Amino acid sequence: QRQMCIRDRVKSIDPYHNSRFLKEYLKNHTGLMQKNSDFVSQILCALFPSEDVFDYIIKNEINNSLLFLKHPLDWEEFGKGFVALNDAQIKILKKRKISLYSAHAPFDNNDEIQEILQLQWVKRLNAKRVTPIILRKRRYGWILELPKEITYKNLKNYLLKITGLNHLQEYFSGCNKIKKVAVVPGGGDSLILLKNAYRKKCNCYITGILWFRGSEFSQKNNLLFIKGLKRYRINGFGISHYFSEIESIKIFVYILKRYFSLPIRFVREKNKEKRIKKRWGMEII
């Protein structure tokens, strides 16, 4: 039932996806999406298939390569949400013989990536205890218990510092002292995950997206999530989909370099970063 829901949402965003991508990929929406060459000279790794990534491909005259993405769709942080590859981008991939690969759930469930990410958050918040958030055998994040209480303001300022953002999406529940924090990277505005954090006695929830109304699905589900923050009296911080997940791609590049001798490049989405840093958190989207 959940898989059908995902397929329906992807189909509504990209009505041509059945003809664009390989049948094996369409079964589970993970794996090799397009095979455009038998020869791979290098691997490019990015979080989203954004315009920045395609500008990078053209500028650096990339050919005969594999483009690895966590997300098969681009994510426009300021209103649109997920955006399908356009015809021009599909042509670039085929013309330059760049194959396309995407893996979201397997990426989140990779032990080595998740252990390094977990360690990063433990160090960032100086946590004394950490528990993975696992629902239906899938990892979504971590619950971190801090050695001593931190104020809402101090945690907010620290998140601004590590992300480089000018503002955060935030919700203050009235509870100023924070001791236990749930960290859910990406689109973690989920009532189910929030309930899980509440049961584990968290009074702060850090994710990528706190407020979002950019799609029909979000208009309904995000409102339930916000009501949940209020009901459970949990503080919330949204640090953007991009900045909450980008470290995972950098870690993946580091791991790949141990197994392949060919060039492996992390593609930084520079223009997207600039837009997010400037505008993020200034409005409900």
C-alpha positions as CSV (number, residue, x, y, z in Angstrom):
1,Q,0.0,0.0,0.0
2,R,2.9,2.4,0.9
3,Q,4.7,1.4,-2.3
4,M,1.6,2.2,-4.4
5,C,1.3,5.6,-2.7
6,I,4.9,6.4,-3.7
7,R,4.3,5.3,-7.3
8,D,1.2,7.4,-7.5
9,R,3.0,10.5,-6.3
10,V,5.9,9.9,-8.7
11,K,3.5,9.4,-11.6
12,S,1.7,12.7,-10.7
13,I,5.0,14.6,-10.7
14,D,6.5,12.9,-13.8
15,P,3.7,11.4,-16.0
16,Y,6.3,10.2,-18.5
17,H,8.5,8.2,-16.0
18,N,7.3,4.8,-17.3
19,S,8.8,5.5,-20.8
20,R,11.9,7.3,-19.5
21,F,13.3,4.8,-17.1
22,L,14.2,1.1,-16.9
23,K,11.6,-1.5,-15.9
24,E,13.8,-2.8,-13.1
25,Y,14.0,0.7,-11.6
26,L,10.2,1.2,-11.9
27,K,9.5,-1.9,-9.8
28,N,10.8,-0.4,-6.6
29,H,11.8,3.1,-7.6
30,T,15.5,2.5,-6.8
31,G,18.6,1.4,-8.8
32,L,19.7,2.1,-12.3
33,M,17.2,4.5,-13.9
34,Q,18.8,4.9,-17.3
35,K,21.7,3.0,-19.0
36,N,23.1,5.4,-21.6
37,S,26.6,3.8,-22.0
38,D,28.4,0.5,-21.4
39,F,31.6,2.5,-20.5
40,V,31.9,4.6,-17.3
41,S,34.9,7.0,-17.1
42,Q,33.9,8.6,-13.8
43,I,31.1,8.8,-11.2
44,L,29.3,12.0,-10.2
45,C,27.5,12.1,-6.9
46,A,24.8,14.6,-6.0
47,L,21.8,14.9,-3.7
48,F,19.3,16.0,-6.3
49,P,19.2,16.2,-10.2
50,S,19.1,20.0,-10.0
51,E,20.0,22.6,-12.7
52,D,23.3,23.1,-10.9
53,V,24.2,19.4,-11.6
54,F,23.4,19.8,-15.3
55,D,25.3,23.1,-15.5
56,Y,28.3,21.3,-14.0
57,I,28.0,18.5,-16.6
58,I,27.9,21.0,-19.5
59,K,30.6,23.3,-18.1
60,N,33.1,20.4,-17.4
61,E,32.1,18.5,-20.6
62,I,31.3,15.3,-18.8
63,N,30.7,12.3,-21.0
64,N,30.5,8.5,-20.5
65,S,29.8,8.7,-16.8
66,L,27.4,7.6,-14.1
67,L,25.4,10.1,-12.2
68,F,24.5,8.8,-8.8
69,L,21.7,10.6,-6.9
70,K,20.0,10.0,-3.6
71,H,16.8,11.5,-5.0
72,P,15.5,10.8,-8.5
73,L,13.7,14.1,-8.6
74,D,14.9,17.6,-7.9
75,W,13.6,19.4,-4.8
76,E,12.7,23.0,-5.0
77,E,12.7,24.3,-1.4
78,F,10.5,27.3,-2.0
79,G,7.1,26.1,-2.9
80,K,7.2,23.5,-5.7
81,G,8.7,20.6,-3.8
82,F,9.7,17.7,-6.0
83,V,10.4,18.5,-9.7
84,A,10.8,16.0,-12.5
85,L,13.6,15.9,-14.9
86,N,12.7,17.9,-18.0
87,D,13.1,16.9,-21.6
88,A,16.3,19.0,-22.1
89,Q,18.0,17.3,-19.1
90,I,17.0,13.8,-20.4
91,K,18.6,14.7,-23.8
92,I,21.8,15.9,-22.1
93,L,22.1,12.5,-20.3
94,K,21.5,10.5,-23.5
95,K,23.7,12.7,-25.8
96,R,26.6,12.7,-23.3
97,K,26.1,9.0,-22.5
98,I,25.6,9.6,-18.8
99,S,23.7,6.8,-17.0
100,L,21.5,7.6,-14.1
101,Y,21.3,5.8,-10.8
102,S,19.2,6.6,-7.7
103,A,19.0,5.0,-4.3
104,H,17.1,6.5,-1.4
105,A,15.9,3.9,1.1
106,P,19.0,1.7,0.5
107,F,21.1,4.8,1.1
108,D,19.3,5.5,4.4
109,N,19.8,1.9,5.5
110,N,23.5,1.7,4.6
111,D,25.3,0.9,7.9
112,E,28.6,2.6,7.2
113,I,27.0,5.9,5.9
114,Q,24.5,6.0,8.8
115,E,27.2,5.3,11.4
116,I,29.4,8.2,10.2
117,L,26.3,10.5,10.1
118,Q,25.3,9.4,13.6
119,L,28.8,10.1,14.8
120,Q,28.7,13.6,13.3
121,W,25.5,14.5,15.1
122,V,26.8,12.9,18.4
123,K,29.9,15.2,18.1
124,R,27.9,18.2,17.1
125,L,25.6,18.0,20.1
126,N,28.1,16.3,22.4
127,A,25.5,13.6,23.0
128,K,26.1,11.0,25.7
129,R,23.6,8.5,24.3
130,V,22.2,7.9,20.8
131,T,19.4,5.6,19.6
132,P,18.6,5.0,15.9
133,I,15.0,5.8,14.8
134,I,13.9,2.6,13.0
135,L,10.4,2.1,11.7
136,R,9.4,-0.8,9.5
137,K,13.0,-1.9,9.3
138,R,14.0,1.5,7.8
139,R,16.3,4.0,9.4
140,Y,15.0,7.6,9.6
141,G,17.4,9.3,12.1
142,W,18.5,9.3,15.7
143,I,17.4,10.2,19.2
144,L,20.2,12.0,21.0
145,E,20.3,12.5,24.8
146,L,22.4,15.5,25.8
147,P,24.8,15.5,28.8
148,K,23.2,18.7,30.1
149,E,20.3,20.8,29.1
150,I,20.7,23.4,26.3
151,T,18.4,26.4,25.8
152,Y,16.3,26.8,22.8
153,K,18.1,29.9,21.7
154,N,21.6,28.3,22.1
155,L,20.6,25.3,20.0
156,K,19.1,27.5,17.4
157,N,22.2,29.6,17.1
158,Y,24.4,26.5,16.9
159,L,22.2,25.1,14.0
160,L,22.6,28.4,12.2
161,K,26.3,28.2,12.6
162,I,26.8,24.7,11.3
163,T,24.5,25.2,8.3
164,G,25.5,28.7,7.3
165,L,21.8,29.7,7.1
166,N,20.5,33.2,7.9
167,H,17.3,31.8,9.3
168,L,15.7,28.5,10.3
169,Q,12.2,27.2,10.1
170,E,11.3,27.0,13.7
171,Y,8.5,26.3,16.2
172,F,8.9,27.2,19.9
173,S,6.7,25.0,22.1
174,G,7.2,27.0,25.3
175,C,9.8,24.5,26.6
176,N,13.1,26.4,26.8
177,K,15.3,23.7,28.2
178,I,16.2,20.9,25.7
179,K,17.6,17.6,26.9
180,K,16.6,15.0,24.3
181,V,16.6,15.6,20.6
182,A,15.2,13.7,17.6
183,V,17.2,14.3,14.4
184,V,15.4,13.2,11.2
185,P,17.2,14.4,8.0
186,G,15.3,15.2,4.8
187,G,11.6,15.6,4.6
188,G,10.9,14.5,8.2
189,D,7.7,16.4,8.7
190,S,5.9,13.1,9.5
191,L,3.4,12.7,12.3
192,I,4.4,9.1,12.7
193,L,8.0,10.0,13.3
194,L,7.0,12.8,15.6
195,K,4.9,10.5,17.7
196,N,7.9,8.2,18.0
197,A,10.0,11.1,19.2
198,Y,7.3,12.0,21.8
199,R,7.1,8.4,23.1
200,K,10.9,8.5,23.6
201,K,10.4,11.8,25.6
202,C,12.1,14.1,23.1
203,N,11.3,17.8,23.5
204,C,13.1,18.9,20.3
205,Y,12.8,17.7,16.7
206,I,15.3,18.7,14.1
207,T,14.6,17.9,10.4
208,G,14.9,19.3,7.0
209,I,11.4,20.6,6.4
210,L,9.2,22.0,9.2
211,W,6.8,24.0,7.1
212,F,5.7,23.1,3.6
213,R,2.5,23.6,1.6
214,G,3.9,23.2,-1.9
215,S,1.9,20.1,-2.9
216,E,-1.5,18.6,-2.3
217,F,0.0,15.8,-0.2
218,S,2.0,18.4,2.0
219,Q,-1.0,20.7,2.5
220,K,-2.7,17.9,4.4
221,N,0.2,16.0,6.0
222,N,2.3,19.0,7.0
223,L,-0.6,20.6,8.9
224,L,-1.1,17.4,10.9
225,F,2.7,17.5,11.7
226,I,2.5,21.1,13.0
227,K,-0.6,20.3,15.1
228,G,1.5,17.4,16.5
229,L,4.3,19.7,17.5
230,K,1.8,21.9,19.4
231,R,0.0,19.0,21.0
232,Y,3.1,17.2,22.2
233,R,4.9,20.5,23.2
234,I,8.0,19.7,21.1
235,N,10.3,22.4,19.8
236,G,11.0,22.1,16.0
237,F,13.8,23.2,13.8
238,G,13.9,22.9,10.0
239,I,17.3,23.3,8.4
240,S,16.2,22.6,4.8
241,H,16.0,19.3,2.9
242,Y,19.4,20.1,1.2
243,F,21.5,21.0,4.2
244,S,20.0,18.2,6.4
245,E,21.1,15.5,3.9
246,I,24.1,16.8,2.0
247,E,26.7,15.3,4.3
248,S,25.5,11.8,3.4
249,I,26.6,12.4,-0.2
250,K,30.0,13.5,0.9
251,I,30.4,10.4,3.0
252,F,29.2,8.2,0.1
253,V,31.9,9.7,-2.1
254,Y,34.5,9.0,0.5
255,I,33.4,5.4,0.7
256,L,33.3,4.9,-3.1
257,K,36.9,6.1,-3.5
258,R,38.0,3.0,-1.5
259,Y,36.5,0.6,-4.0
260,F,37.0,2.3,-7.4
261,S,40.1,3.7,-9.0
262,L,38.2,5.9,-11.5
263,P,37.5,9.6,-10.7
264,I,34.6,10.1,-8.3
265,R,33.3,13.7,-7.8
266,F,30.9,15.3,-5.4
267,V,28.8,17.8,-7.2
268,R,28.0,20.8,-5.0
269,E,24.8,22.5,-5.9
270,K,26.2,26.0,-5.4
271,N,23.3,28.2,-6.7
272,K,20.8,26.1,-4.7
273,E,22.9,26.6,-1.6
274,K,23.0,30.4,-2.1
275,R,19.3,30.6,-2.5
276,I,18.6,28.5,0.6
277,K,21.1,30.4,2.8
278,K,19.5,33.7,1.8
279,R,15.8,32.9,2.0
280,W,15.4,29.8,4.1
281,G,13.2,30.2,7.2
282,M,11.9,33.7,6.3
283,E,8.5,32.5,5.1
284,I,6.1,29.6,5.4
285,I,6.2,27.7,2.1
